[in-house]
Each structure stands twice: as C-alpha cells, then as structure tokens.
Amino acid sequence: MGYWKQLMIDSHEDEEGNAIADALGISYFELRKTDYQIEENVSDEGVLYNYRIVFSAGSPKETLNKIEGLHGNSVDIATEVLQGEYAQDWDYEYDYEYDAISSSPGLSDNFDLEIEKLRKLNEVDLKNDELNAILKRQIYIGVMGTMETFLSETFVKLALANPVNLEKFVKSNPEFANRKFDLKDVFEAYKNIEQTAKGVMLDTIYHNLPVVREMYRSTFEIGFPEIKEPIQCVKMRHDLVHRNGKTKDGTAHVLDSDTIDSTIATVRELVGGIVAEIDAKEDLEIDFSGL
C-alpha cells in the first residue's frame, strides 16, 4: 500500500487528528507533515485547563506559519477539541453515548471478547512486511482502545447506577469545584446534576490513567491496580497515533507479535484488578458480572 493511499485511509479514521487540524486552521494532510506532541496543561489538583500542541524543530515552516496563535513552536487548544464537544447538540450527544453504554449487555464480557479477537488477529501473517506493519499498528491501537472503553463504560455505568456513587463523584471531581452559580439557580443546577455529571464523565480522557485512577478511588472507594506499565503502553499508542509510530526523539517503534501479546497481558492485568476490586465492594450495589 502506497503512502498516499494509507494517508487517505488515516484521514477518514483519525478523528483526533482531524479535530486538531481543524482547530489549527490547517488541513489534515498538512498536520501529518509535522511532528508534534500533545501536552496537557493541568493544575496541581488535576484540573485540565487546556492542551498544548508542541511541534518539533523539523516541522515545515510553511505549515507552521498558517497556524494562528503559535508561540515559538507551540500553540494552545481548548479541551473541547480533543474531547468531542464540537457537537451541535450536547444533550443529544451525551444521551446517545450513554445509551450505548447502558445497553451494553456485559462490560467485562465485551472486553474479553474484543481482546480475544485482537489476540487472534495478532497471529495473522499477511505475507507482506508493509501490510503486517500496518496490521500490528492497528491491533496495538485497538488493544488500548478496548482498555479505554472498559474504563469509561464501567465507570459511567457504576457511577450512575447509585445516587451515592453519583454524589461521591460530584464531591470529589475538581471539575465541579470550579463551577459557580448564583443561589437563585441552585434548584435548576440540582435538577440537572445527573446530566451535568454525565457530560463530565463522558468528556474524560480515559487513557489519562492517573486521573482515571483517582476517579475510581474517590468515587467507588476501591483500590486501583499498578499503572506504571499501562502508562508506557499509552505512551506507545500516543506515538503510533500522533507521531506516525515514532518516539519523541524520532526513533521508530518496531511492533511484533510478542510486543502486542505483552501489551494484551498488561491490559488484562489492569482490567482484572479493577473487576476484582469491584466484586469485593458490596456497597456498590451492582453485580459486575451482570453488567
């Protein structure tokens, strides 16, 4: 498969890249010519203010010159760019996403099923080095996406299944500490609290494992598995999606079957640890095996 053909495929599948390019006022293809890193501007309390796109020195100047607000080699973008808030009807967007989560027949079962499919794909040999490289890359991204889906679906469903969990989430999440309203609006705010909380949950970036860990701990009062190895997997996924498979210093990642198998094992250990904690927490008042 040629470079331009693959780039055309990527342009249809890379929602995040398209959102960034649109926010910067350049085309997706111009963005892909650059080498950039996404950084988070986060307070000490874990509040995400915005994102910063940092371009490498080797990025084309003719592209960078088109970006308004560029300071040196970086530009700030709103959190909404990477969190899907450009939809025209937020309530509809949140309800649609939540309906998909709540109608899911079994979250842990779904995770196991999807991971097993990806494991089997990892055994496929296309007899072509270029195609095998593309397949391995997509499998790796799929493994990490499956982990994120489990983390988001499990959190949202459990948090909204019990008013006590919802209250703990609102009290502990820094997003609500920053929201101000007049006393006259208190009843309206209370009436909409579940919908507001739903939006905050669905807007969370679930591969930001330190933030997700704190959400699980403070909302459900459970332990959370070690995240050192999963964070390294997230970083590689970031390189595959945003740096065309290269590290910050330009070194290309080499993906093979063993690497993917190891990543699957890491993700399974994380998910298995969370399931065990939830099963042991009786006051969550929900049978995890029946989700």
C-alpha positions in Angstrom: 0.0 0.0 0.0 1.4 3.4 -1.0 2.0 6.3 1.4 -0.8 8.5 -0.1 -3.3 5.7 -0.1 -2.6 4.9 3.6 -2.8 8.7 4.4 -6.2 8.9 2.8 -7.3 5.9 4.9 -5.9 7.6 8.0 -7.7 10.9 7.2 -11.0 9.1 7.5 -10.2 7.2 10.7 -8.1 9.6 12.7 -10.9 11.7 14.4 -8.4 13.2 16.8 -6.0 14.4 14.1 -8.8 15.9 12.1 -10.1 17.8 15.2 -6.6 19.2 15.8 -6.1 20.2 12.2 -9.5 21.9 12.1 -8.7 23.8 15.3 -5.4 25.0 14.0 -6.8 26.1 10.7 -4.8 23.7 8.5 -5.6 20.5 6.6 -5.2 17.1 8.0 -2.5 16.4 5.4 -0.6 19.5 6.4 -0.8 18.3 10.0 0.6 14.9 9.1 3.7 16.5 7.6 4.6 17.9 11.0 6.0 16.1 14.0 4.1 17.2 17.2 3.4 16.2 20.7 0.2 16.8 22.7 0.8 18.1 26.3 -1.8 18.7 29.0 -1.9 21.9 31.0 -3.1 20.5 34.3 -3.3 22.2 37.8 -1.8 20.6 40.9 -5.4 19.4 41.7 -5.7 17.5 38.4 -7.9 20.1 36.6 -7.3 20.1 32.9 -7.1 23.7 31.6 -6.3 23.1 28.0 -4.0 21.2 25.7 -0.8 22.4 24.1 0.4 21.2 20.7 4.2 21.3 20.6 5.9 21.0 17.2 9.4 19.7 16.6 12.1 21.9 15.0 11.9 19.8 11.8 8.2 20.6 11.1 7.6 22.5 7.8 7.7 26.3 8.4 5.2 26.9 5.6 2.6 24.8 7.6 3.5 26.4 11.0 3.2 29.9 9.5 -0.5 29.2 8.8 -1.3 28.5 12.5 -2.7 31.5 14.4 -1.7 31.8 18.0 1.6 29.9 17.5 4.2 31.0 20.1 7.6 29.7 19.3 6.9 26.1 18.4 3.7 25.6 20.4 0.0 26.6 20.4 -2.7 26.1 23.0 -6.0 24.5 22.0 -9.2 24.1 24.0 -10.0 20.9 25.8 -13.2 20.7 23.7 -11.0 19.9 20.6 -9.9 16.6 21.9 -13.0 15.8 24.0 -15.6 15.8 21.3 -17.6 18.9 22.4 -17.9 20.4 19.0 -21.2 18.6 18.5 -24.2 20.9 17.9 -26.5 19.3 20.5 -24.6 18.3 23.6 -27.5 16.7 25.4 -28.2 14.6 22.4 -24.5 13.7 22.1 -24.3 12.7 25.8 -27.6 10.8 25.8 -26.6 8.9 22.6 -23.2 7.9 24.1 -24.8 7.0 27.5 -27.5 4.9 25.8 -24.8 2.9 24.0 -23.1 2.3 27.4 -26.2 1.4 29.4 -27.5 -1.0 26.7 -24.2 -2.9 26.7 -25.0 -6.5 27.9 -21.8 -7.2 29.8 -18.8 -4.9 30.1 -16.3 -7.4 31.3 -17.5 -9.9 28.8 -17.2 -7.3 26.0 -13.7 -6.6 27.0 -12.7 -10.3 27.0 -14.4 -10.8 23.6 -12.7 -7.9 21.9 -9.3 -8.6 23.4 -9.6 -12.3 22.2 -10.4 -11.1 18.7 -7.3 -8.8 18.7 -5.2 -11.6 20.1 -6.2 -13.9 17.1 -5.5 -11.1 14.7 -2.0 -10.8 16.1 -1.4 -14.4 14.9 -2.2 -13.5 11.3 0.6 -13.3 8.8 -0.3 -11.3 5.7 3.0 -12.4 3.9 3.8 -8.8 3.3 6.1 -6.8 5.6 4.4 -3.4 4.9 0.9 -4.8 5.4 2.0 -6.7 8.5 3.4 -3.5 10.0 0.1 -1.7 9.4 -1.9 -4.6 10.9 0.3 -4.7 14.0 -0.1 -0.9 14.5 -3.9 -1.1 14.2 -4.0 -4.1 16.6 -2.0 -2.2 19.2 -4.2 0.8 18.9 -7.2 -1.4 19.2 -5.9 -3.1 22.4 -5.5 0.3 24.0 -8.9 1.5 22.7 -10.5 -1.6 24.2 -8.9 -0.8 27.6 -10.3 2.8 27.4 -13.7 1.6 26.5 -13.8 -0.7 29.5 -12.6 2.0 31.9 -15.2 4.5 30.6 -18.2 2.2 30.3 -17.5 0.6 33.7 -17.1 4.0 35.4 -20.2 5.7 33.9 -22.5 2.7 34.4 -21.4 2.2 38.1 -21.4 5.9 38.9 -24.9 6.5 37.6 -26.3 3.2 39.0 -26.4 4.5 42.5 -27.1 8.1 43.9 -24.4 7.6 46.5 -21.8 7.0 43.8 -23.0 10.0 41.9 -22.7 12.2 45.0 -19.2 11.0 45.6 -18.2 11.7 42.0 -19.6 15.2 42.2 -18.0 16.0 45.5 -14.5 14.6 44.5 -14.2 15.7 40.9 -12.2 19.0 40.5 -14.4 20.0 37.6 -17.3 20.7 39.9 -15.2 22.7 42.3 -14.6 25.2 39.5 -18.3 25.6 38.6 -20.0 28.7 40.1 -23.7 29.6 40.0 -25.9 32.1 41.8 -28.0 30.9 44.7 -31.2 31.5 42.7 -30.0 28.8 40.3 -29.4 26.2 42.9 -32.6 24.2 42.2 -32.0 24.3 38.4 -28.4 23.1 39.0 -29.6 20.3 41.2 -32.3 19.2 38.8 -29.7 18.9 36.0 -26.9 17.4 38.2 -27.1 13.9 36.7 -27.0 15.2 33.1 -24.1 17.6 34.0 -22.2 14.8 35.7 -22.8 12.5 32.8 -21.2 15.1 30.5 -18.1 15.3 32.7 -17.8 11.6 32.8 -18.1 11.2 29.1 -15.7 14.0 28.4 -13.0 12.4 30.5 -10.0 11.1 28.6 -9.8 7.5 29.9 -6.2 6.9 28.7 -5.1 9.6 31.3 -4.6 6.8 33.8 -3.6 9.0 36.8 -6.8 11.0 36.6 -8.9 7.8 35.9 -7.3 6.1 38.9 -8.3 9.0 41.2 -11.8 9.0 39.8 -12.2 5.3 40.6 -10.7 5.6 44.0 -12.6 8.6 45.2 -16.0 7.6 43.7 -16.1 3.9 44.5 -13.6 3.9 47.4 -11.7 0.9 45.9 -8.1 0.2 45.2 -6.7 0.6 41.7 -4.1 -1.7 40.1 -0.5 -0.5 39.4 -0.4 1.8 36.3 3.3 2.1 35.6 3.3 -0.4 32.8 -0.1 0.6 31.3 1.1 4.2 31.1 4.1 3.1 29.0 1.6 1.3 26.7 -0.5 4.5 26.5 2.7 6.4 25.5 3.4 4.0 22.7 -0.2 4.3 21.5 0.3 8.0 21.5 3.4 7.7 19.3 1.5 5.4 16.9 -1.4 7.7 16.5 0.2 11.2 16.7 3.9 10.7 15.7 3.4 8.2 12.9 4.9 5.5 15.0 8.0 7.3 16.3 9.2 8.4 19.7 9.8 12.0 20.7 13.4 11.7 19.6 12.4 10.2 16.2 13.1 6.5 16.9 10.6 4.3 15.1 8.7 1.8 17.2 9.1 -1.8 16.0 5.9 -3.8 16.7 6.0 -7.6 16.7 3.7 -10.3 17.9 5.5 -10.6 21.2 5.1 -6.8 21.9 1.4 -7.0 21.3 1.0 -10.1 23.4 2.8 -8.4 26.2 0.6 -5.4 25.9 -2.5 -7.5 26.0 -1.3 -9.2 29.2 -0.6 -5.8 30.8 -4.1 -4.5 29.9 -5.7 -7.7 31.0 -4.0 -7.4 34.4 -5.2 -3.9 34.8 -8.8 -4.7 34.0 -8.8 -7.9 36.0 -7.6 -6.0 39.1 -10.4 -3.5 38.7 -13.0 -6.2 38.3 -11.7 -7.9 41.5 -11.9 -4.7 43.4 -15.5 -4.0 42.2 -16.6 -7.6 43.0 -15.3 -7.2 46.5 -17.1 -3.9 47.1 -20.5 -4.9 48.3 -21.9 -1.4 48.8 -21.6 -0.6 45.1 -24.9 -2.4 45.0 -24.5 -3.8 41.5 -23.4 -7.2 40.3 -20.5 -6.6 38.0 -20.9 -10.0 36.3 -24.3 -9.0 35.2 -23.4 -5.6 33.6 
